[in-house]
Amino acid sequence: MFPEWTSLVGFWVGATIGSFLNVVIYRLPRGLSIGQPRNSFCPNCKNQLSWGELIPILSWLFQRGKCKQCGVKISPRYLVVELVNGLFWAVIWHQHLVLGQYNSGSEVVKAVGFMCFASALLVAICTDIQYYIIPDEVNAMMLAIGLAMNVAFVSLHDPVAWAGRWPSSVLGALVGVGVLWGIAFLGLVIFRKDAMGHGDIKMARGIGAVLLWQSALASFGIAVGLGAVFGILMIFLRKGIEARAEAKARELAAASGGDYKPQEEEDDEPYEPESIGSLLFCGLGYVLCIDVIGLFIPRLYEWWFKENPRSTEEIEDQPEVEPTMIPFGPYLAAGALVAMVFAGPLDQAMQAYIRYMSGK
């Protein structure tokens, strides 16, 4: 539909959107307004940035990653988010607006929907890694993107809009909730532990709504594989860091002539997993989208989930976590991104596997 060079347009628009995503990543977990103040500000000196400091990618590079006013270093995350979002927008633009041939209207819907979806997943990755939080607003946006795409497909008479008698996005959302909620339920029943975060369950609902149930299942499988590999690596890495820190503390104690005393852990309250009744009630709430409706009607959210959707806990930029505490949300989002970008090869591989298993 569009010439090859327009993928650069997709990249620059994506990088510009990435600049806004950085605002969302910083403000949303803290309960700050996205719109006020309108301009971004330095987290250290609170000075609002000028237009010259808001140019995606270039401003960070020209300022050498420092605030122009106070000189404090700006996290490289700001540059990475702009670059990564730009790259995903460029790839999706090229796949659906340059190479797309099936139906121009449907390809435009997929391009716009997938680009917005990729941005929402990027926000979820950053907030879950940094703060161990996936904001409800982000999960609600993923669901809304999937439902809006389904409505557009219906209006274009695209057969992808329906899975039997079900709207494809609705069925995909239900499958997403069912799979992740099922893992949480089995973990609670068998191991008596919380096996899955509620933010992950809500994210899976949005992934199913956008990617539809077949690709969503593939993305969950990819997420499990990524989580197994990188999760184990992260555990060993954290334990190694803790061991080196302890060894350094011993050396300092020996050099000063004192005795090393390991830091005593505070006595935490006994661990109590979520009750089965609570998990069942919350799962029903996610199926009925009470969490999404509750963003507009907080009293409904508070009545159903027994918590205020507007309440925010104090955010730590570097929270202290146990070595085995690995958030699954980033792997879930990464699996969705892989399944979305490589949908064609994954579908061919699945079809080949089915033919092989059936002997055809």
C-alpha positions in Angstrom: 0.0 0.0 0.0 2.7 2.4 1.0 6.3 2.7 -0.4 9.2 1.1 1.6 10.6 4.4 2.8 7.5 5.2 4.8 8.6 2.7 7.4 10.9 5.5 8.5 7.8 7.6 9.2 6.5 4.7 11.3 9.8 4.7 13.2 9.7 8.4 14.0 6.1 8.4 14.9 6.7 5.4 17.2 9.7 7.1 18.8 7.5 10.2 19.4 4.9 8.0 21.0 7.7 6.4 23.0 8.5 9.8 24.5 4.9 9.9 25.8 5.2 6.4 27.1 8.0 7.5 29.3 5.6 10.0 30.9 3.1 7.2 31.5 5.8 4.8 32.9 6.9 7.4 35.4 3.5 8.9 36.4 1.0 6.2 36.3 2.4 3.9 39.0 2.8 7.0 41.3 -0.8 8.0 40.8 0.2 11.3 39.1 -1.9 13.0 36.4 -0.8 12.1 32.8 -2.0 15.5 31.5 -0.8 17.8 34.3 1.7 19.3 34.0 1.5 19.1 30.3 5.2 19.1 29.6 7.6 16.5 31.0 9.7 17.4 33.9 13.0 16.4 35.4 12.4 13.9 38.3 15.2 15.5 40.2 14.8 19.3 39.9 11.1 19.2 38.7 12.0 21.7 36.0 9.6 21.5 33.0 11.4 20.6 29.8 11.5 22.9 26.8 10.6 21.8 23.3 14.3 21.4 22.6 14.6 18.9 25.4 11.6 16.9 24.1 12.9 15.7 20.7 12.7 11.9 20.7 16.1 10.2 20.9 18.1 13.2 19.8 17.5 15.3 23.0 18.9 12.5 25.2 21.9 12.0 22.9 22.8 15.7 22.6 22.4 16.3 26.3 24.6 13.1 27.0 21.9 11.7 29.2 21.8 14.6 31.6 19.3 17.2 32.7 20.0 20.5 31.1 19.2 22.4 34.3 20.5 20.4 37.2 23.0 18.1 35.4 21.7 14.9 37.0 21.9 11.8 34.9 18.7 10.8 33.1 18.0 7.1 33.0 18.9 5.4 29.7 15.4 3.8 29.9 14.0 7.0 28.3 16.2 6.5 25.3 15.6 2.7 25.1 11.8 3.1 25.3 11.8 5.6 22.4 14.1 3.4 20.3 12.3 0.2 21.0 8.8 1.6 20.4 10.0 3.3 17.2 11.4 -0.1 16.0 8.2 -2.0 16.7 6.1 0.7 15.0 8.4 0.6 12.0 8.3 -3.3 11.8 4.5 -3.3 12.1 4.1 -0.5 9.6 6.3 -2.4 7.1 4.4 -5.7 7.6 0.9 -4.3 7.3 1.1 -1.0 5.4 3.9 -1.8 3.0 3.6 -5.6 2.5 -0.1 -6.0 3.3 -2.0 -7.4 0.4 -5.1 -9.2 1.7 -7.5 -6.3 2.5 -6.3 -2.7 2.7 -8.9 -1.8 5.3 -8.1 -4.8 7.5 -4.4 -4.2 7.2 -4.8 -0.6 8.4 -6.8 -1.8 11.4 -4.1 -4.4 12.2 -1.4 -1.8 11.8 -3.0 0.8 14.1 -4.2 -1.8 16.6 -0.9 -3.7 16.8 1.2 -0.5 17.1 -0.9 0.7 20.0 -0.8 -2.8 21.5 3.0 -2.9 21.3 3.2 0.4 23.1 0.9 -0.8 25.9 3.0 -4.0 26.3 6.2 -1.9 26.5 4.7 0.2 29.3 3.7 -3.0 31.1 7.2 -4.4 30.7 8.9 -1.3 32.2 6.5 -0.8 35.1 6.6 -4.5 36.1 10.4 -4.7 35.9 11.0 -1.5 37.8 8.0 -1.3 40.2 6.5 -4.8 40.1 3.2 -3.2 39.0 1.1 -3.5 35.9 -1.4 -0.6 36.1 -5.0 -1.5 35.6 -5.3 1.4 33.0 -2.7 -0.3 30.8 -4.5 -3.7 31.0 -7.8 -2.0 30.3 -6.2 -0.3 27.2 -5.1 -3.7 25.8 -8.6 -5.1 26.1 -10.1 -1.9 24.5 -7.7 -2.2 21.6 -8.7 -5.8 20.9 -12.5 -5.0 21.1 -12.1 -1.9 18.9 -10.2 -4.0 16.3 -13.0 -6.6 16.4 -15.7 -3.9 15.8 -13.6 -2.6 12.8 -13.3 -6.1 11.4 -17.0 -6.6 11.6 -17.7 -3.3 9.8 -15.2 -4.4 7.1 -16.9 -7.9 6.8 -13.6 -9.5 7.5 -14.1 -13.2 8.5 -11.4 -12.9 11.2 -14.0 -11.0 13.3 -15.8 -14.2 14.2 -14.8 -17.5 15.8 -17.9 -19.5 15.3 -20.7 -17.6 16.9 -18.3 -15.7 19.2 -16.7 -12.3 18.4 -13.0 -13.3 18.0 -11.7 -10.8 20.5 -14.2 -11.8 23.2 -13.3 -15.5 22.8 -9.6 -14.6 22.9 -10.0 -12.5 26.0 -11.9 -15.4 27.8 -9.2 -17.9 26.7 -6.5 -15.5 28.1 -8.2 -15.1 31.4 -8.9 -18.9 31.6 -5.3 -20.0 31.0 -3.6 -17.7 33.4 -6.3 -17.9 36.0 -6.2 -21.7 35.7 -2.4 -21.6 36.4 -3.1 -19.4 39.5 -5.8 -21.8 40.7 -3.7 -25.0 40.3 -0.8 -23.3 42.0 -3.0 -22.4 44.9 -4.7 -25.8 45.2 -1.6 -28.0 44.6 1.3 -25.9 46.1 -0.6 -23.6 48.4 1.2 -20.6 46.9 0.2 -17.7 44.7 1.4 -18.9 41.3 0.3 -15.9 39.2 -0.2 -12.2 39.8 -3.6 -10.7 39.1 -2.0 -8.1 36.8 -0.7 -11.0 34.7 -4.2 -12.5 34.4 -5.6 -9.2 33.3 -2.8 -8.7 30.8 -3.5 -12.2 29.4 -7.1 -11.1 28.8 -5.9 -8.1 26.7 -3.4 -10.3 24.8 -6.1 -12.7 23.9 -8.4 -9.9 22.8 -5.8 -8.5 20.4 -4.0 -11.6 19.1 -7.0 -13.9 19.3 -7.0 -17.3 21.0 -4.6 -19.2 18.7 -1.8 -16.7 18.7 -2.4 -15.9 22.4 -1.8 -19.5 23.3 1.4 -19.5 21.2 2.5 -16.3 23.0 1.9 -17.9 26.4 4.0 -20.9 25.4 6.8 -18.5 24.3 6.4 -16.6 27.6 6.9 -19.8 29.6 10.0 -20.7 27.7 11.5 -17.2 28.1 10.6 -17.1 31.8 12.2 -20.5 32.4 15.5 -19.5 30.8 15.9 -15.9 31.9 14.2 -16.5 35.2 16.9 -19.0 36.2 19.6 -16.7 35.0 18.2 -13.8 37.0 18.1 -15.9 40.2 21.8 -16.9 39.8 22.7 -13.3 38.9 21.0 -11.9 42.0 22.5 -14.5 44.3 25.9 -13.8 42.9 25.5 -10.1 43.5 24.4 -10.8 47.1 27.3 -13.1 47.6 29.9 -10.5 46.4 28.3 -7.9 48.6 28.6 -10.2 51.6 32.2 -11.0 50.8 33.1 -7.3 50.5 31.4 -6.6 53.9 33.5 -9.4 55.4 36.7 -7.9 54.0 35.8 -4.4 55.3 35.0 -5.9 58.8 38.3 -7.8 58.8 40.3 -4.7 57.7 38.8 -2.6 60.5 39.5 -5.3 63.1 35.8 -6.0 63.8 33.7 -9.1 63.4 31.4 -9.4 60.5 27.8 -9.7 61.5 25.3 -10.6 58.8 22.3 -8.3 58.6 19.5 -9.8 60.4 16.3 -10.1 58.4 13.3 -8.5 59.8 10.6 -10.8 61.0 7.9 -10.6 58.5 4.4 -11.7 59.0 3.8 -15.4 58.2 3.1 -15.9 54.5 -0.5 -16.5 53.7 -1.6 -17.2 50.1 -4.7 -15.8 48.7 -7.9 -17.8 49.5 -9.6 -19.8 46.8 -12.8 -17.9 47.4 -11.0 -14.6 46.7 -9.3 -16.0 43.5 -12.7 -17.3 42.3 -14.4 -14.0 42.9 -11.6 -12.0 41.3 -11.5 -14.3 38.3 -15.3 -13.7 37.8 -14.7 -10.0 38.0 -12.1 -10.1 35.3 -14.4 -12.1 33.0 -17.1 -9.5 33.6 -14.6 -6.7 33.2 -15.5 -5.2 36.6 -11.9 -4.0 36.9 -12.3 -2.0 33.7 -15.7 -0.6 34.5 -14.4 0.2 38.0 -11.9 2.6 36.6 -14.8 4.8 35.8 -17.0 3.8 38.8 -14.5 3.4 41.6 -17.2 2.4 44.1 -18.0 -0.7 42.0 -14.3 -1.6 41.9 -13.9 -1.1 45.7 -17.0 -3.2 46.4 -16.0 -6.1 44.2 -12.2 -6.3 44.8 -12.2 -4.7 48.3 -9.6 -2.1 47.3 -9.6 1.4 45.9 -8.4 1.6 42.3 -7.1 5.1 42.8 -4.9 4.2 45.8 -1.2 3.9 45.1 1.6 2.6 47.3 4.9 4.4 47.8 7.0 3.7 44.8 10.7 2.7 45.1 12.9 3.1 42.1 15.0 0.2 43.2 12.8 -2.0 45.4 14.4 -4.7 47.5 13.3 -8.1 46.3 14.1 -11.7 47.1 16.4 -13.5 44.5 13.6 -15.8 43.5 11.1 -13.0 43.0 10.8 -12.8 39.2 7.8 -10.9 37.6 6.2 -12.9 34.9 4.6 -9.9 33.2 7.6 -8.9 31.1 7.9 -12.5 29.7 4.2 -12.5 29.0 4.5 -9.2 27.2 7.6 -10.4 25.3 5.8 -13.5 24.2 2.9 -11.4 22.9 5.3 -9.2 20.9 7.1 -12.2 19.4 3.8 -13.9 18.5 2.6 -10.6 16.9 5.7 -9.8 14.9 6.4 -13.4 13.8 2.8 -14.5 13.4 3.4 -15.8 9.8 6.4 -18.1 10.6 4.8 -19.3 13.9 1.5 -20.2 12.1 3.4 -22.1 9.5 5.4 -24.0 12.1 2.2 -24.9 14.0 0.5 -26.1 10.8 3.6 -28.2 10.0 3.6 -29.7 13.5 -0.1 -30.6 13.2 0.5 -32.2 9.8 3.4 -34.1 11.2 1.5 -35.4 14.3 -1.5 -36.3 12.2 0.7 -38.2 9.6 -0.6 -36.1 6.7 
